[in-house]
Amino acid sequence: MGILKRKQSIYLALELLRKPLHKLFLIRRKVKFGKNITIFGKPIVINKGSINIGSNIKLISSSKFYGEGIFPVSLYAINEKSKIEIGDNCVIQGTSIRCNEEIKIGNNVVFAGNCKLIDHDHHIDLEYMQ
């Protein structure tokens, strides 16, 4: 077994141990999600509104298996009326979603690495960054 394969095997084992912690992180951030959510790496979540994620979802915030330069998945529901909805059977790889009002993603959607979805023109009150 080569060094690279051994490193990937160790990393996969650690990710399996961290998986419940990542789910607990989402629960503490008041993110609602369906069955069979797979999380690689820790996402970034700022939730002042509502974030609902469907079933059979992959959130990929790690570049260990999916190529170099993958940023963490980031979900920002900026204010109380912000609403992010993600359908079933989606793969979200290093994608940043920043919602001021509402963003809906349907079923069976795959995002390539480092996409950005923004429903505002950056001229908003940036107190959420504090």
Backbone atoms as SQL, in Angstrom:
CREATE TABLE atoms (id INTEGER PRIMARY KEY, chain TEXT, resi INTEGER, resn TEXT, atom TEXT, x REAL, y REAL, z REAL);
INSERT INTO atoms VALUES
  (1, 'A', 1, 'MET', 'N', 0.851, -1.180, 0.000),
  (2, 'A', 1, 'MET', 'CA', 0.000, 0.000, 0.000),
  (3, 'A', 1, 'MET', 'C', 0.894, 1.240, 0.000),
  (4, 'A', 2, 'GLY', 'N', 0.661, 2.124, -0.940),
  (5, 'A', 2, 'GLY', 'CA', 1.465, 3.327, -1.042),
  (6, 'A', 2, 'GLY', 'C', 1.140, 4.322, 0.054),
  (7, 'A', 3, 'ILE', 'N', 2.021, 5.298, 0.207),
  (8, 'A', 3, 'ILE', 'CA', 1.838, 6.316, 1.243),
  (9, 'A', 3, 'ILE', 'C', 0.563, 7.111, 0.998),
  (10, 'A', 4, 'LEU', 'N', 0.287, 7.462, -0.261),
  (11, 'A', 4, 'LEU', 'CA', -0.907, 8.237, -0.578),
  (12, 'A', 4, 'LEU', 'C', -2.179, 7.461, -0.224),
  (13, 'A', 5, 'LYS', 'N', -2.220, 6.183, -0.597),
  (14, 'A', 5, 'LYS', 'CA', -3.385, 5.345, -0.266),
  (15, 'A', 5, 'LYS', 'C', -3.561, 5.234, 1.242),
  (16, 'A', 6, 'ARG', 'N', -2.455, 5.087, 1.954),
  (17, 'A', 6, 'ARG', 'CA', -2.512, 4.972, 3.412),
  (18, 'A', 6, 'ARG', 'C', -3.048, 6.261, 4.029),
  (19, 'A', 7, 'LYS', 'N', -2.586, 7.420, 3.545),
  (20, 'A', 7, 'LYS', 'CA', -3.079, 8.712, 4.036),
  (21, 'A', 7, 'LYS', 'C', -4.572, 8.860, 3.776),
  (22, 'A', 8, 'GLN', 'N', -5.020, 8.472, 2.571),
  (23, 'A', 8, 'GLN', 'CA', -6.439, 8.567, 2.252),
  (24, 'A', 8, 'GLN', 'C', -7.266, 7.641, 3.130),
  (25, 'A', 9, 'SER', 'N', -6.756, 6.451, 3.429),
  (26, 'A', 9, 'SER', 'CA', -7.475, 5.512, 4.298),
  (27, 'A', 9, 'SER', 'C', -7.598, 6.064, 5.711),
  (28, 'A', 10, 'ILE', 'N', -6.529, 6.658, 6.215),
  (29, 'A', 10, 'ILE', 'CA', -6.559, 7.256, 7.552),
  (30, 'A', 10, 'ILE', 'C', -7.531, 8.431, 7.565),
  (31, 'A', 11, 'TYR', 'N', -7.477, 9.267, 6.530),
  (32, 'A', 11, 'TYR', 'CA', -8.375, 10.418, 6.461),
  (33, 'A', 11, 'TYR', 'C', -9.831, 9.963, 6.411),
  (34, 'A', 12, 'LEU', 'N', -10.140, 8.939, 5.623),
  (35, 'A', 12, 'LEU', 'CA', -11.510, 8.433, 5.534),
  (36, 'A', 12, 'LEU', 'C', -11.982, 7.912, 6.886),
  (37, 'A', 13, 'ALA', 'N', -11.126, 7.211, 7.605),
  (38, 'A', 13, 'ALA', 'CA', -11.484, 6.715, 8.936),
  (39, 'A', 13, 'ALA', 'C', -11.778, 7.878, 9.890),
  (40, 'A', 14, 'LEU', 'N', -10.953, 8.921, 9.838),
  (41, 'A', 14, 'LEU', 'CA', -11.196, 10.093, 10.678),
  (42, 'A', 14, 'LEU', 'C', -12.497, 10.793, 10.306),
  (43, 'A', 15, 'GLU', 'N', -12.800, 10.888, 9.017),
  (44, 'A', 15, 'GLU', 'CA', -14.052, 11.511, 8.582),
  (45, 'A', 15, 'GLU', 'C', -15.255, 10.721, 9.076),
  (46, 'A', 16, 'LEU', 'N', -15.163, 9.394, 9.073),
  (47, 'A', 16, 'LEU', 'CA', -16.267, 8.578, 9.586),
  (48, 'A', 16, 'LEU', 'C', -16.482, 8.820, 11.076),
  (49, 'A', 17, 'LEU', 'N', -15.392, 9.049, 11.817),
  (50, 'A', 17, 'LEU', 'CA', -15.517, 9.362, 13.237),
  (51, 'A', 17, 'LEU', 'C', -16.066, 10.770, 13.469),
  (52, 'A', 18, 'ARG', 'N', -15.729, 11.700, 12.572),
  (53, 'A', 18, 'ARG', 'CA', -16.185, 13.091, 12.712),
  (54, 'A', 18, 'ARG', 'C', -17.616, 13.302, 12.232),
  (55, 'A', 19, 'LYS', 'N', -18.140, 12.394, 11.428),
  (56, 'A', 19, 'LYS', 'CA', -19.455, 12.570, 10.817),
  (57, 'A', 19, 'LYS', 'C', -20.544, 12.933, 11.830),
  (58, 'A', 20, 'PRO', 'N', -20.661, 12.219, 12.967),
  (59, 'A', 20, 'PRO', 'CA', -21.685, 12.625, 13.943),
  (60, 'A', 20, 'PRO', 'C', -21.450, 14.024, 14.505),
  (61, 'A', 21, 'LEU', 'N', -20.185, 14.427, 14.631),
  (62, 'A', 21, 'LEU', 'CA', -19.885, 15.768, 15.131),
  (63, 'A', 21, 'LEU', 'C', -20.315, 16.834, 14.142),
  (64, 'A', 22, 'HIS', 'N', -20.120, 16.579, 12.850),
  (65, 'A', 22, 'HIS', 'CA', -20.550, 17.540, 11.832),
  (66, 'A', 22, 'HIS', 'C', -22.072, 17.660, 11.815),
  (67, 'A', 23, 'LYS', 'N', -22.776, 16.539, 11.994),
  (68, 'A', 23, 'LYS', 'CA', -24.245, 16.590, 12.060),
  (69, 'A', 23, 'LYS', 'C', -24.696, 17.370, 13.291),
  (70, 'A', 24, 'LEU', 'N', -24.030, 17.150, 14.414),
  (71, 'A', 24, 'LEU', 'CA', -24.348, 17.894, 15.631),
  (72, 'A', 24, 'LEU', 'C', -24.109, 19.381, 15.422),
  (73, 'A', 25, 'PHE', 'N', -23.046, 19.733, 14.703),
  (74, 'A', 25, 'PHE', 'CA', -22.767, 21.131, 14.370),
  (75, 'A', 25, 'PHE', 'C', -23.939, 21.742, 13.603),
  (76, 'A', 26, 'LEU', 'N', -24.471, 21.017, 12.608),
  (77, 'A', 26, 'LEU', 'CA', -25.610, 21.526, 11.841),
  (78, 'A', 26, 'LEU', 'C', -26.844, 21.676, 12.720),
  (79, 'A', 27, 'ILE', 'N', -27.078, 20.717, 13.601),
  (80, 'A', 27, 'ILE', 'CA', -28.232, 20.790, 14.497),
  (81, 'A', 27, 'ILE', 'C', -28.119, 22.004, 15.422),
  (82, 'A', 28, 'ARG', 'N', -26.921, 22.243, 15.946),
  (83, 'A', 28, 'ARG', 'CA', -26.717, 23.402, 16.830),
  (84, 'A', 28, 'ARG', 'C', -26.905, 24.718, 16.092),
  (85, 'A', 29, 'ARG', 'N', -26.678, 24.714, 14.794),
  (86, 'A', 29, 'ARG', 'CA', -26.880, 25.919, 13.971),
  (87, 'A', 29, 'ARG', 'C', -28.322, 26.007, 13.449),
  (88, 'A', 30, 'LYS', 'N', -29.194, 25.136, 13.939),
  (89, 'A', 30, 'LYS', 'CA', -30.622, 25.119, 13.584),
  (90, 'A', 30, 'LYS', 'C', -30.858, 24.866, 12.103),
  (91, 'A', 31, 'VAL', 'N', -30.035, 23.989, 11.525),
  (92, 'A', 31, 'VAL', 'CA', -30.207, 23.561, 10.138),
  (93, 'A', 31, 'VAL', 'C', -31.037, 22.283, 10.166),
  (94, 'A', 32, 'LYS', 'N', -32.137, 22.268, 9.419),
  (95, 'A', 32, 'LYS', 'CA', -32.968, 21.069, 9.337),
  (96, 'A', 32, 'LYS', 'C', -32.526, 20.275, 8.123),
  (97, 'A', 33, 'PHE', 'N', -32.346, 18.954, 8.296),
  (98, 'A', 33, 'PHE', 'CA', -31.917, 18.125, 7.170),
  (99, 'A', 33, 'PHE', 'C', -32.600, 16.778, 7.224),
  (100, 'A', 34, 'GLY', 'N', -32.736, 16.168, 6.035),
  (101, 'A', 34, 'GLY', 'CA', -33.401, 14.876, 5.906),
  (102, 'A', 34, 'GLY', 'C', -32.466, 13.716, 6.173),
  (103, 'A', 35, 'LYS', 'N', -32.882, 12.553, 5.713),
  (104, 'A', 35, 'LYS', 'CA', -32.113, 11.327, 5.925),
  (105, 'A', 35, 'LYS', 'C', -30.910, 11.270, 4.986),
  (106, 'A', 36, 'ASN', 'N', -29.939, 10.504, 5.397),
  (107, 'A', 36, 'ASN', 'CA', -28.772, 10.184, 4.576),
  (108, 'A', 36, 'ASN', 'C', -28.026, 11.419, 4.084),
  (109, 'A', 37, 'ILE', 'N', -27.556, 12.207, 5.026),
  (110, 'A', 37, 'ILE', 'CA', -26.702, 13.347, 4.678),
  (111, 'A', 37, 'ILE', 'C', -25.256, 12.924, 4.912),
  (112, 'A', 38, 'THR', 'N', -24.402, 13.146, 3.921),
  (113, 'A', 38, 'THR', 'CA', -22.993, 12.798, 4.011),
  (114, 'A', 38, 'THR', 'C', -22.191, 14.092, 4.031),
  (115, 'A', 39, 'ILE', 'N', -21.313, 14.215, 5.017),
  (116, 'A', 39, 'ILE', 'CA', -20.551, 15.452, 5.192),
  (117, 'A', 39, 'ILE', 'C', -19.067, 15.114, 5.195),
  (118, 'A', 40, 'PHE', 'N', -18.321, 15.712, 4.271),
  (119, 'A', 40, 'PHE', 'CA', -16.862, 15.600, 4.244),
  (120, 'A', 40, 'PHE', 'C', -16.303, 16.970, 4.587),
  (121, 'A', 41, 'GLY', 'N', -15.622, 17.085, 5.720),
  (122, 'A', 41, 'GLY', 'CA', -15.099, 18.368, 6.161),
  (123, 'A', 41, 'GLY', 'C', -16.201, 19.175, 6.835),
  (124, 'A', 42, 'LYS', 'N', -15.806, 20.170, 7.587),
  (125, 'A', 42, 'LYS', 'CA', -16.761, 20.974, 8.350),
  (126, 'A', 42, 'LYS', 'C', -17.254, 22.160, 7.523),
  (127, 'A', 43, 'PRO', 'N', -18.567, 22.259, 7.323),
  (128, 'A', 43, 'PRO', 'CA', -19.100, 23.421, 6.606),
  (129, 'A', 43, 'PRO', 'C', -19.113, 24.657, 7.500),
  (130, 'A', 44, 'ILE', 'N', -19.291, 25.812, 6.880),
  (131, 'A', 44, 'ILE', 'CA', -19.436, 27.078, 7.599),
  (132, 'A', 44, 'ILE', 'C', -20.913, 27.442, 7.541),
  (133, 'A', 45, 'VAL', 'N', -21.521, 27.718, 8.696),
  (134, 'A', 45, 'VAL', 'CA', -22.946, 28.024, 8.729),
  (135, 'A', 45, 'VAL', 'C', -23.187, 29.242, 9.607),
  (136, 'A', 46, 'ILE', 'N', -23.832, 30.263, 9.032),
  (137, 'A', 46, 'ILE', 'CA', -24.360, 31.392, 9.786),
  (138, 'A', 46, 'ILE', 'C', -25.850, 31.401, 9.486),
  (139, 'A', 47, 'ASN', 'N', -26.655, 31.132, 10.504),
  (140, 'A', 47, 'ASN', 'CA', -28.086, 30.950, 10.279),
  (141, 'A', 47, 'ASN', 'C', -28.890, 31.864, 11.184),
  (142, 'A', 48, 'LYS', 'N', -29.323, 32.999, 10.625),
  (143, 'A', 48, 'LYS', 'CA', -30.237, 33.878, 11.342),
  (144, 'A', 48, 'LYS', 'C', -31.650, 33.721, 10.823),
  (145, 'A', 49, 'GLY', 'N', -31.825, 32.966, 9.747),
  (146, 'A', 49, 'GLY', 'CA', -33.142, 32.708, 9.166),
  (147, 'A', 49, 'GLY', 'C', -33.489, 31.247, 9.283),
  (148, 'A', 50, 'SER', 'N', -33.707, 30.597, 8.121),
  (149, 'A', 50, 'SER', 'CA', -33.968, 29.153, 8.132),
  (150, 'A', 50, 'SER', 'C', -33.207, 28.483, 6.990),
  (151, 'A', 51, 'ILE', 'N', -32.641, 27.317, 7.299),
  (152, 'A', 51, 'ILE', 'CA', -31.938, 26.512, 6.311),
  (153, 'A', 51, 'ILE', 'C', -32.519, 25.113, 6.376),
  (154, 'A', 52, 'ASN', 'N', -33.091, 24.643, 5.267),
  (155, 'A', 52, 'ASN', 'CA', -33.674, 23.305, 5.170),
  (156, 'A', 52, 'ASN', 'C', -32.975, 22.536, 4.062),
  (157, 'A', 53, 'ILE', 'N', -32.456, 21.367, 4.403),
  (158, 'A', 53, 'ILE', 'CA', -31.730, 20.530, 3.457),
  (159, 'A', 53, 'ILE', 'C', -32.469, 19.213, 3.326),
  (160, 'A', 54, 'GLY', 'N', -32.654, 18.719, 2.102),
  (161, 'A', 54, 'GLY', 'CA', -33.390, 17.487, 1.839),
  (162, 'A', 54, 'GLY', 'C', -32.608, 16.229, 2.188),
  (163, 'A', 55, 'SER', 'N', -33.045, 15.114, 1.618),
  (164, 'A', 55, 'SER', 'CA', -32.437, 13.803, 1.862),
  (165, 'A', 55, 'SER', 'C', -31.423, 13.463, 0.774),
  (166, 'A', 56, 'ASN', 'N', -30.548, 12.511, 1.083),
  (167, 'A', 56, 'ASN', 'CA', -29.516, 12.036, 0.156),
  (168, 'A', 56, 'ASN', 'C', -28.642, 13.184, -0.349),
  (169, 'A', 57, 'ILE', 'N', -28.063, 13.909, 0.576),
  (170, 'A', 57, 'ILE', 'CA', -27.258, 15.092, 0.273),
  (171, 'A', 57, 'ILE', 'C', -25.797, 14.815, 0.605),
  (172, 'A', 58, 'LYS', 'N', -24.894, 15.347, -0.215),
  (173, 'A', 58, 'LYS', 'CA', -23.464, 15.341, 0.093),
  (174, 'A', 58, 'LYS', 'C', -23.004, 16.788, 0.206),
  (175, 'A', 59, 'LEU', 'N', -22.403, 17.122, 1.353),
  (176, 'A', 59, 'LEU', 'CA', -21.764, 18.416, 1.545),
  (177, 'A', 59, 'LEU', 'C', -20.266, 18.156, 1.589),
  (178, 'A', 60, 'ILE', 'N', -19.547, 18.652, 0.603),
  (179, 'A', 60, 'ILE', 'CA', -18.119, 18.357, 0.479),
  (180, 'A', 60, 'ILE', 'C', -17.330, 19.637, 0.729),
  (181, 'A', 61, 'SER', 'N', -16.684, 19.690, 1.897),
  (182, 'A', 61, 'SER', 'CA', -15.879, 20.846, 2.291),
  (183, 'A', 61, 'SER', 'C', -14.412, 20.485, 2.405),
  (184, 'A', 62, 'SER', 'N', -14.016, 19.400, 1.799),
  (185, 'A', 62, 'SER', 'CA', -12.648, 18.903, 1.942),
  (186, 'A', 62, 'SER', 'C', -12.041, 18.634, 0.579),
  (187, 'A', 63, 'SER', 'N', -10.782, 18.961, 0.438),
  (188, 'A', 63, 'SER', 'CA', -10.089, 18.714, -0.829),
  (189, 'A', 63, 'SER', 'C', -9.294, 17.416, -0.804),
  (190, 'A', 64, 'LYS', 'N', -9.412, 16.616, 0.242),
  (191, 'A', 64, 'LYS', 'CA', -8.613, 15.395, 0.361),
  (192, 'A', 64, 'LYS', 'C', -8.900, 14.390, -0.754),
  (193, 'A', 65, 'PHE', 'N', -10.172, 14.244, -1.137),
  (194, 'A', 65, 'PHE', 'CA', -10.536, 13.294, -2.182),
  (195, 'A', 65, 'PHE', 'C', -11.042, 13.968, -3.453),
  (196, 'A', 66, 'TYR', 'N', -11.387, 15.238, -3.375),
  (197, 'A', 66, 'TYR', 'CA', -12.090, 15.869, -4.484),
  (198, 'A', 66, 'TYR', 'C', -11.274, 16.949, -5.179),
  (199, 'A', 67, 'GLY', 'N', -9.973, 16.955, -5.000),
  (200, 'A', 67, 'GLY', 'CA', -9.124, 17.900, -5.713),
  (201, 'A', 67, 'GLY', 'C', -8.693, 19.059, -4.828),
  (202, 'A', 68, 'GLU', 'N', -7.578, 19.626, -5.166),
  (203, 'A', 68, 'GLU', 'CA', -7.024, 20.741, -4.405),
  (204, 'A', 68, 'GLU', 'C', -7.841, 22.005, -4.614),
  (205, 'A', 69, 'GLY', 'N', -7.834, 22.860, -3.617),
  (206, 'A', 69, 'GLY', 'CA', -8.456, 24.171, -3.742),
  (207, 'A', 69, 'GLY', 'C', -9.948, 24.196, -3.480),
  (208, 'A', 70, 'ILE', 'N', -10.516, 23.134, -2.895),
  (209, 'A', 70, 'ILE', 'CA', -11.938, 23.135, -2.572),
  (210, 'A', 70, 'ILE', 'C', -12.133, 23.876, -1.252),
  (211, 'A', 71, 'PHE', 'N', -12.959, 24.912, -1.284),
  (212, 'A', 71, 'PHE', 'CA', -13.266, 25.661, -0.081),
  (213, 'A', 71, 'PHE', 'C', -14.375, 24.954, 0.695),
  (214, 'A', 72, 'PRO', 'N', -14.538, 25.275, 1.977),
  (215, 'A', 72, 'PRO', 'CA', -15.652, 24.681, 2.721),
  (216, 'A', 72, 'PRO', 'C', -17.000, 25.142, 2.170),
  (217, 'A', 73, 'VAL', 'N', -17.999, 24.288, 2.270),
  (218, 'A', 73, 'VAL', 'CA', -19.367, 24.691, 1.960),
  (219, 'A', 73, 'VAL', 'C', -19.743, 25.758, 2.974),
  (220, 'A', 74, 'SER', 'N', -20.302, 26.871, 2.509),
  (221, 'A', 74, 'SER', 'CA', -20.728, 27.912, 3.445),
  (222, 'A', 74, 'SER', 'C', -22.180, 28.284, 3.156),
  (223, 'A', 75, 'LEU', 'N', -22.976, 28.260, 4.213),
  (224, 'A', 75, 'LEU', 'CA', -24.401, 28.573, 4.134),
  (225, 'A', 75, 'LEU', 'C', -24.667, 29.771, 5.032),
  (226, 'A', 76, 'TYR', 'N', -25.038, 30.890, 4.429),
  (227, 'A', 76, 'TYR', 'CA', -25.290, 32.117, 5.173),
  (228, 'A', 76, 'TYR', 'C', -26.743, 32.534, 4.977),
  (229, 'A', 77, 'ALA', 'N', -27.563, 32.389, 6.012),
  (230, 'A', 77, 'ALA', 'CA', -28.899, 32.976, 6.037),
  (231, 'A', 77, 'ALA', 'C', -28.741, 34.252, 6.853),
  (232, 'A', 78, 'ILE', 'N', -28.626, 35.370, 6.168),
  (233, 'A', 78, 'ILE', 'CA', -28.119, 36.608, 6.737),
  (234, 'A', 78, 'ILE', 'C', -29.033, 37.241, 7.782),
  (235, 'A', 79, 'ASN', 'N', -30.345, 37.188, 7.558),
  (236, 'A', 79, 'ASN', 'CA', -31.247, 37.829, 8.515),
  (237, 'A', 79, 'ASN', 'C', -32.448, 36.931, 8.825),
  (238, 'A', 80, 'GLU', 'N', -33.379, 37.422, 9.630),
  (239, 'A', 80, 'GLU', 'CA', -34.504, 36.622, 10.100),
  (240, 'A', 80, 'GLU', 'C', -35.407, 36.140, 8.971),
  (241, 'A', 81, 'LYS', 'N', -35.521, 36.893, 7.890),
  (242, 'A', 81, 'LYS', 'CA', -36.394, 36.482, 6.786),
  (243, 'A', 81, 'LYS', 'C', -35.671, 35.671, 5.707),
  (244, 'A', 82, 'SER', 'N', -34.394, 35.433, 5.878),
  (245, 'A', 82, 'SER', 'CA', -33.625, 34.635, 4.916),
  (246, 'A', 82, 'SER', 'C', -34.070, 33.179, 4.957),
  (247, 'A', 83, 'LYS', 'N', -34.165, 32.571, 3.772),
  (248, 'A', 83, 'LYS', 'CA', -34.635, 31.192, 3.688),
  (249, 'A', 83, 'LYS', 'C', -33.860, 30.460, 2.601),
  (250, 'A', 84, 'ILE', 'N', -33.117, 29.423, 3.008),
  (251, 'A', 84, 'ILE', 'CA', -32.385, 28.576, 2.069),
  (252, 'A', 84, 'ILE', 'C', -33.035, 27.202, 2.076),
  (253, 'A', 85, 'GLU', 'N', -33.438, 26.717, 0.904),
  (254, 'A', 85, 'GLU', 'CA', -34.018, 25.388, 0.772),
  (255, 'A', 85, 'GLU', 'C', -33.237, 24.618, -0.283),
  (256, 'A', 86, 'ILE', 'N', -32.790, 23.426, 0.090),
  (257, 'A', 86, 'ILE', 'CA', -32.045, 22.560, -0.817),
  (258, 'A', 86, 'ILE', 'C', -32.836, 21.269, -0.950),
  (259, 'A', 87, 'GLY', 'N', -33.115, 20.845, -2.182),
  (260, 'A', 87, 'GLY', 'CA', -33.908, 19.649, -2.443),
  (261, 'A', 87, 'GLY', 'C', -33.167, 18.358, -2.147),
  (262, 'A', 88, 'ASP', 'N', -33.735, 17.257, -2.619),
  (263, 'A', 88, 'ASP', 'CA', -33.169, 15.921, -2.400),
  (264, 'A', 88, 'ASP', 'C', -32.133, 15.585, -3.471),
  (265, 'A', 89, 'ASN', 'N', -31.257, 14.633, -3.144),
  (266, 'A', 89, 'ASN', 'CA', -30.277, 14.064, -4.079),
  (267, 'A', 89, 'ASN', 'C', -29.337, 15.112, -4.671),
  (268, 'A', 90, 'CYS', 'N', -28.820, 15.992, -3.836),
  (269, 'A', 90, 'CYS', 'CA', -27.922, 17.051, -4.308),
  (270, 'A', 90, 'CYS', 'C', -26.500, 16.816, -3.804),
  (271, 'A', 91, 'VAL', 'N', -25.543, 17.308, -4.585),
  (272, 'A', 91, 'VAL', 'CA', -24.138, 17.302, -4.187),
  (273, 'A', 91, 'VAL', 'C', -23.677, 18.756, -4.196),
  (274, 'A', 92, 'ILE', 'N', -23.195, 19.210, -3.038),
  (275, 'A', 92, 'ILE', 'CA', -22.744, 20.592, -2.906),
  (276, 'A', 92, 'ILE', 'C', -21.279, 20.542, -2.519),
  (277, 'A', 93, 'GLN', 'N', -20.437, 20.929, -3.456),
  (278, 'A', 93, 'GLN', 'CA', -18.982, 20.794, -3.297),
  (279, 'A', 93, 'GLN', 'C', -18.349, 22.173, -3.216),
  (280, 'A', 94, 'GLY', 'N', -17.937, 22.579, -2.020),
  (281, 'A', 94, 'GLY', 'CA', -17.225, 23.842, -1.856),
  (282, 'A', 94, 'GLY', 'C', -18.015, 25.060, -2.274),
  (283, 'A', 95, 'THR', 'N', -19.322, 24.983, -2.232),
  (284, 'A', 95, 'THR', 'CA', -20.189, 26.049, -2.716),
  (285, 'A', 95, 'THR', 'C', -20.533, 27.016, -1.598),
  (286, 'A', 96, 'SER', 'N', -20.592, 28.308, -1.927),
  (287, 'A', 96, 'SER', 'CA', -20.987, 29.336, -0.980),
  (288, 'A', 96, 'SER', 'C', -22.387, 29.824, -1.347),
  (289, 'A', 97, 'ILE', 'N', -23.310, 29.726, -0.398),
  (290, 'A', 97, 'ILE', 'CA', -24.683, 30.198, -0.612),
  (291, 'A', 97, 'ILE', 'C', -24.933, 31.311, 0.394),
  (292, 'A', 98, 'ARG', 'N', -25.175, 32.529, -0.105),
  (293, 'A', 98, 'ARG', 'CA', -25.408, 33.695, 0.746),
  (294, 'A', 98, 'ARG', 'C', -26.781, 34.260, 0.430),
  (295, 'A', 99, 'CYS', 'N', -27.661, 34.146, 1.407),
  (296, 'A', 99, 'CYS', 'CA', -29.062, 34.459, 1.182),
  (297, 'A', 99, 'CYS', 'C', -29.516, 35.639, 2.028),
  (298, 'A', 100, 'ASN', 'N', -30.076, 36.648, 1.369),
  (299, 'A', 100, 'ASN', 'CA', -30.682, 37.776, 2.055),
  (300, 'A', 100, 'ASN', 'C', -32.191, 37.585, 2.149),
  (301, 'A', 101, 'GLU', 'N', -32.829, 37.020, 1.109),
  (302, 'A', 101, 'GLU', 'CA', -34.268, 36.785, 1.116),
  (303, 'A', 101, 'GLU', 'C', -34.598, 35.306, 0.959),
  (304, 'A', 102, 'GLU', 'N', -34.401, 34.741, -0.254),
  (305, 'A', 102, 'GLU', 'CA', -34.750, 33.337, -0.451),
  (306, 'A', 102, 'GLU', 'C', -33.963, 32.729, -1.606),
  (307, 'A', 103, 'ILE', 'N', -33.435, 31.542, -1.358),
  (308, 'A', 103, 'ILE', 'CA', -32.780, 30.750, -2.394),
  (309, 'A', 103, 'ILE', 'C', -33.352, 29.346, -2.309),
  (310, 'A', 104, 'LYS', 'N', -33.893, 28.854, -3.433),
  (311, 'A', 104, 'LYS', 'CA', -34.416, 27.493, -3.508),
  (312, 'A', 104, 'LYS', 'C', -33.613, 26.719, -4.551),
  (313, 'A', 105, 'ILE', 'N', -33.130, 25.550, -4.140),
  (314, 'A', 105, 'ILE', 'CA', -32.409, 24.660, -5.038),
  (315, 'A', 105, 'ILE', 'C', -33.245, 23.399, -5.164),
  (316, 'A', 106, 'GLY', 'N', -33.522, 22.984, -6.380),
  (317, 'A', 106, 'GLY', 'CA', -34.381, 21.829, -6.623),
  (318, 'A', 106, 'GLY', 'C', -33.716, 20.503, -6.312),
  (319, 'A', 107, 'ASN', 'N', -34.346, 19.425, -6.763),
  (320, 'A', 107, 'ASN', 'CA', -33.825, 18.072, -6.579),
  (321, 'A', 107, 'ASN', 'C', -32.794, 17.743, -7.656),
  (322, 'A', 108, 'ASN', 'N', -31.901, 16.807, -7.347),
  (323, 'A', 108, 'ASN', 'CA', -30.933, 16.262, -8.301),
  (324, 'A', 108, 'ASN', 'C', -30.003, 17.323, -8.891),
  (325, 'A', 109, 'VAL', 'N', -29.518, 18.224, -8.053),
  (326, 'A', 109, 'VAL', 'CA', -28.627, 19.298, -8.494),
  (327, 'A', 109, 'VAL', 'C', -27.212, 18.993, -7.994),
  (328, 'A', 110, 'VAL', 'N', -26.221, 19.210, -8.867),
  (329, 'A', 110, 'VAL', 'CA', -24.818, 19.024, -8.513),
  (330, 'A', 110, 'VAL', 'C', -24.090, 20.338, -8.761),
  (331, 'A', 111, 'PHE', 'N', -23.397, 20.834, -7.733),
  (332, 'A', 111, 'PHE', 'CA', -22.610, 22.051, -7.864),
  (333, 'A', 111, 'PHE', 'C', -21.142, 21.676, -7.967),
  (334, 'A', 112, 'ALA', 'N', -20.465, 22.225, -8.944),
  (335, 'A', 112, 'ALA', 'CA', -19.026, 22.025, -9.070),
  (336, 'A', 112, 'ALA', 'C', -18.331, 22.797, -7.958),
  (337, 'A', 113, 'GLY', 'N', -17.057, 22.517, -7.775),
  (338, 'A', 113, 'GLY', 'CA', -16.306, 23.148, -6.707),
  (339, 'A', 113, 'GLY', 'C', -16.283, 24.662, -6.795),
  (340, 'A', 114, 'ASN', 'N', -16.469, 25.294, -5.638),
  (341, 'A', 114, 'ASN', 'CA', -16.285, 26.728, -5.451),
  (342, 'A', 114, 'ASN', 'C', -17.269, 27.608, -6.216),
  (343, 'A', 115, 'CYS', 'N', -18.513, 27.149, -6.396),
  (344, 'A', 115, 'CYS', 'CA', -19.579, 27.992, -6.956),
  (345, 'A', 115, 'CYS', 'C', -20.075, 28.946, -5.883),
  (346, 'A', 116, 'LYS', 'N', -20.701, 30.044, -6.324),
  (347, 'A', 116, 'LYS', 'CA', -21.298, 31.005, -5.398),
  (348, 'A', 116, 'LYS', 'C', -22.709, 31.318, -5.847),
  (349, 'A', 117, 'LEU', 'N', -23.655, 31.224, -4.895),
  (350, 'A', 117, 'LEU', 'CA', -25.037, 31.612, -5.134),
  (351, 'A', 117, 'LEU', 'C', -25.355, 32.759, -4.194),
  (352, 'A', 118, 'ILE', 'N', -25.744, 33.894, -4.765),
  (353, 'A', 118, 'ILE', 'CA', -26.000, 35.093, -3.967),
  (354, 'A', 118, 'ILE', 'C', -27.282, 35.726, -4.477),
  (355, 'A', 119, 'ASP', 'N', -28.209, 36.064, -3.584),
  (356, 'A', 119, 'ASP', 'CA', -29.475, 36.664, -4.007),
  (357, 'A', 119, 'ASP', 'C', -29.542, 38.164, -3.720),
  (358, 'A', 120, 'HIS', 'N', -28.400, 38.786, -3.555),
  (359, 'A', 120, 'HIS', 'CA', -28.361, 40.222, -3.289),
  (360, 'A', 120, 'HIS', 'C', -27.155, 40.817, -3.999),
  (361, 'A', 121, 'ASP', 'N', -27.078, 42.137, -3.995),
  (362, 'A', 121, 'ASP', 'CA', -26.008, 42.810, -4.740),
  (363, 'A', 121, 'ASP', 'C', -24.899, 43.349, -3.839),
  (364, 'A', 122, 'HIS', 'N', -24.728, 42.750, -2.678),
  (365, 'A', 122, 'HIS', 'CA', -23.680, 43.106, -1.717),
  (366, 'A', 122, 'HIS', 'C', -23.919, 44.428, -1.010),
  (367, 'A', 123, 'HIS', 'N', -25.010, 45.132, -1.312),
  (368, 'A', 123, 'HIS', 'CA', -25.309, 46.389, -0.630),
  (369, 'A', 123, 'HIS', 'C', -26.322, 46.127, 0.488),
  (370, 'A', 124, 'ILE', 'N', -25.892, 45.327, 1.456),
  (371, 'A', 124, 'ILE', 'CA', -26.741, 45.005, 2.586),
  (372, 'A', 124, 'ILE', 'C', -26.008, 45.346, 3.865),
  (373, 'A', 125, 'ASP', 'N', -26.729, 45.352, 4.963),
  (374, 'A', 125, 'ASP', 'CA', -26.122, 45.607, 6.256),
  (375, 'A', 125, 'ASP', 'C', -25.235, 44.423, 6.635),
  (376, 'A', 126, 'LEU', 'N', -23.964, 44.647, 6.831),
  (377, 'A', 126, 'LEU', 'CA', -23.018, 43.570, 7.066),
  (378, 'A', 126, 'LEU', 'C', -22.808, 43.271, 8.546),
  (379, 'A', 127, 'GLU', 'N', -23.806, 43.567, 9.393),
  (380, 'A', 127, 'GLU', 'CA', -23.644, 43.275, 10.808),
  (381, 'A', 127, 'GLU', 'C', -23.585, 41.783, 11.092),
  (382, 'A', 128, 'TYR', 'N', -24.039, 40.921, 10.136),
  (383, 'A', 128, 'TYR', 'CA', -23.983, 39.474, 10.333),
  (384, 'A', 128, 'TYR', 'C', -22.542, 38.979, 10.389),
  (385, 'A', 129, 'MET', 'N', -21.607, 39.745, 9.896),
  (386, 'A', 129, 'MET', 'CA', -20.201, 39.331, 9.897),
  (387, 'A', 129, 'MET', 'C', -19.571, 39.493, 11.279),
  (388, 'A', 130, 'GLN', 'N', -20.225, 40.198, 12.177),
  (389, 'A', 130, 'GLN', 'CA', -19.651, 40.447, 13.499),
  (390, 'A', 130, 'GLN', 'C', -19.875, 39.279, 14.421);
